[in-house]
């Protein structure tokens, strides 16, 4: 599948969502950069990132038609205070053959950061290039992964034990929004999670067992009941089709190469 269809050209593409998000809690803009990550024959993923708004990027429109992959990530960013728009801070992050994205924030991150850095391996700590909570969460995930025999589901679940516990220990008052996405091109894990279960979480939707179609005037995802050729997960629907279903809060998704999906309550 070419990346430009859902990133740039669909009714509610990521390019559209960068200035007119319909579900974002804090307003419609995601204008602090963009990124694409994808896998082809090489086990190491490739990434393309920019710091300008996706809606104003001619490079995004020029490059994405050439990106064809069976597994890719796309991201538009709204930077948290103190975490500037830069290539180092742009998602998706890539290290050790894994892509990582985060939609949300770690509450009181500048206090939480030290606890998170202390828990991870020195190698991962020294590999951090930017100053975002998202990349520190990624480094923590990579540090935990070998401790759980490379199992991404068990590793992700451990993050949802550690971060709320550290918030409690440090008396952090606000909620953390932890919608994570990670893949090595074979497995993929994604979450919809907020540390305070009494407040709305950041949105997440899935289009499951669908066919991608752009034979008409617009791009559509079709589900004819026969089992489609792809699964697409996004913070909000990328097309106007009815196949999009909302993922419940406090859920972890695990997607296998066969497109089998496991839904795990957190």
C-alpha positions in Angstrom: 0.0 0.0 0.0 1.3 3.5 -0.9 1.5 5.7 2.2 0.3 8.9 0.5 -3.3 7.7 0.3 -4.0 7.8 4.0 -1.3 10.2 4.9 -2.1 12.9 2.4 -5.1 12.2 0.1 -7.9 10.6 2.1 -10.9 12.6 3.4 -9.5 12.8 6.9 -5.8 12.1 6.2 -3.0 12.8 8.6 -2.3 15.9 6.6 -5.9 17.1 7.3 -5.7 16.1 10.9 -2.6 18.2 11.4 -4.8 21.3 11.2 -8.4 20.0 11.6 -8.4 17.1 14.1 -11.9 16.1 15.0 -11.1 14.1 18.2 -8.1 15.7 19.8 -8.8 16.7 23.4 -6.8 19.9 23.4 -7.9 21.4 20.0 -7.7 20.8 16.3 -4.0 21.4 15.6 -1.1 19.0 15.3 1.3 21.4 13.6 4.7 20.6 15.2 6.1 18.3 12.6 5.3 14.9 11.1 7.0 11.5 10.4 6.6 8.3 8.5 8.3 5.0 9.3 8.1 1.8 7.2 9.6 -1.6 6.6 10.5 -3.2 3.3 13.1 -6.0 2.7 15.6 -4.7 5.1 14.9 -5.6 8.8 15.8 -2.1 9.8 13.0 0.4 9.3 13.3 3.6 7.3 12.0 6.9 8.5 11.2 10.3 7.0 10.5 13.2 9.3 10.0 17.0 9.1 9.5 19.8 11.5 7.0 22.0 9.6 3.2 21.4 9.8 2.2 18.4 7.6 -0.5 20.6 6.0 2.2 22.9 4.8 4.8 20.4 3.7 5.5 20.0 0.0 8.1 17.3 0.9 5.5 15.1 2.6 3.4 15.2 -0.6 6.4 14.6 -2.8 7.9 11.7 -0.8 5.0 9.6 0.4 3.8 8.3 -3.0 7.1 6.4 -3.3 6.6 4.8 0.1 5.1 1.3 -0.4 5.0 -1.1 2.4 2.9 -3.7 4.2 3.8 -2.2 7.5 4.1 1.5 8.2 3.6 4.2 10.8 2.5 7.8 10.3 2.4 10.6 12.8 1.6 14.3 13.1 2.8 16.0 16.3 1.5 18.6 18.8 4.5 19.4 20.9 4.2 19.5 24.7 5.6 22.6 26.4 9.4 22.6 26.5 9.7 19.9 23.8 10.4 21.9 20.7 9.7 20.9 17.1 12.9 19.2 15.9 13.9 16.1 13.9 15.3 14.6 17.1 11.8 14.9 18.7 9.8 13.8 15.7 7.9 10.5 15.6 8.2 7.7 14.8 11.4 6.9 16.7 13.5 4.1 15.4 16.0 2.0 17.2 17.0 -1.7 17.3 14.8 -2.5 14.4 11.7 -1.1 16.1 9.4 1.9 15.4 7.7 3.7 18.2 5.0 6.4 18.4 3.2 8.1 21.3 0.0 10.1 21.4 -0.4 11.8 24.7 2.0 12.9 27.5 3.6 11.8 30.8 2.3 14.0 33.5 4.9 16.1 35.3 7.5 14.6 33.0 10.4 16.7 34.3 10.0 15.1 37.7 9.2 11.6 36.3 12.1 11.7 33.9 14.8 10.9 36.5 12.9 7.9 37.8 12.4 6.6 34.3 16.1 7.1 33.3 17.3 5.4 36.5 15.2 2.2 35.7 16.5 1.7 32.2 19.8 0.3 30.9 22.7 2.7 30.3 22.8 1.8 26.6 19.3 2.9 26.1 19.7 6.0 28.3 22.7 7.2 26.3 20.9 6.6 23.0 18.2 9.2 23.7 18.7 12.1 21.3 15.8 14.5 22.0 14.0 15.8 25.1 10.5 14.3 24.8 8.6 12.1 27.2 7.8 9.9 24.2 11.4 9.0 23.4 12.1 8.3 27.1 9.1 5.9 27.1 10.6 4.2 24.0 14.0 3.8 25.7 12.3 2.3 28.7 10.4 -0.1 26.5 13.6 -1.2 24.7 15.3 -1.6 28.1 12.5 -3.8 29.4 12.1 -5.9 26.2 15.0 -8.3 26.8 13.9 -8.8 30.4 10.6 -10.2 29.1 12.2 -12.5 26.5 11.4 -10.1 23.6 7.7 -10.3 24.3 6.2 -6.9 23.3 2.9 -7.5 25.1 4.4 -8.4 28.4 6.9 -5.5 28.0 4.1 -3.0 27.3 2.0 -4.2 30.2 5.0 -3.6 32.5 5.1 0.1 31.4 1.5 0.4 32.6 2.6 -1.0 36.0 5.6 1.2 36.3 4.4 4.7 35.2 1.3 4.8 37.4 3.4 3.5 40.4 6.0 6.2 39.9 3.3 8.8 39.6 1.9 7.6 42.9 5.4 7.6 44.6 6.1 11.1 43.4 2.6 12.4 44.2 2.1 13.5 40.6 -1.4 15.0 40.3 -2.3 15.0 36.7 -3.1 12.1 34.4 -0.7 10.6 31.9 -2.1 9.8 28.4 -0.2 6.7 27.1 -1.4 5.8 23.7 1.7 3.9 22.4 2.4 2.1 19.2 5.4 -0.2 18.5 6.3 -2.6 15.7 9.3 -4.5 14.4 7.6 -5.2 11.1 6.2 -8.5 12.3 4.5 -7.9 15.6 2.7 -4.7 16.4 1.4 -3.6 19.8 -0.8 -0.5 20.4 -2.5 0.9 23.5 -5.2 3.3 24.6 -4.5 4.1 28.2 -4.9 6.9 30.7 -3.7 6.7 34.3 -6.9 8.3 35.6 -9.7 6.0 34.6 -12.4 8.6 35.5 -11.5 11.0 32.7 -11.7 10.7 28.9 -8.6 9.1 27.2 -7.0 10.0 23.9 -9.0 8.4 21.1 -8.1 5.3 19.1 -9.9 3.6 16.3 -9.4 0.4 14.2 -10.5 -0.6 10.7 -10.2 -4.4 10.8 -10.1 -6.9 7.9 -10.6 -4.2 5.2 -9.7 -3.7 1.6 -8.0 -0.5 0.5 -9.7 1.0 -2.5 -8.9 4.1 -4.5 -10.5 3.2 -7.9 -13.2 5.9 -7.5 -13.0 9.6 -6.9 -11.9 9.1 -3.3 -10.2 6.6 -1.0 -12.2 4.0 0.8 -11.8 1.1 3.2 -14.2 -1.7 2.4 -15.3 -4.6 4.6 -17.3 -7.1 2.6 -17.4 -9.7 5.4 -15.0 -12.0 3.6 -11.9 -10.9 5.5 -9.8 -8.1 4.1 -6.2 -7.6 3.4 -5.2 -5.1 6.0 -5.7 -3.7 9.5 -5.4 0.0 10.1 -5.2 1.6 13.6 -5.4 5.4 14.0 -6.1 8.1 16.6 -9.2 9.0 14.5 -10.7 7.6 11.3 -8.8 8.4 8.2 -11.7 8.0 5.8 -15.5 8.5 6.1 -16.2 4.8 5.9 -18.3 3.0 8.5 -15.8 0.2 9.1 -14.0 2.3 11.8 -14.6 1.1 15.3 -13.5 2.8 18.5 -11.1 0.9 20.8 -12.2 1.0 24.4 -10.1 2.9 26.9 -7.6 0.8 28.9 -7.0 -1.6 26.0 -3.8 -3.1 24.6 -3.9 -4.4 21.0 -1.5 -7.1 19.7 -1.5 -7.6 15.9 0.2 -10.6 14.4 1.6 -10.9 10.8 -1.5 -13.0 10.0 -3.6 -10.0 11.0 -5.0 -11.8 14.0 -5.8 -9.3 16.7 -5.7 -9.8 20.5 -7.5 -7.3 22.7 -6.2 -7.2 26.2 -7.9 -5.3 29.0 -5.5 -3.2 31.1 
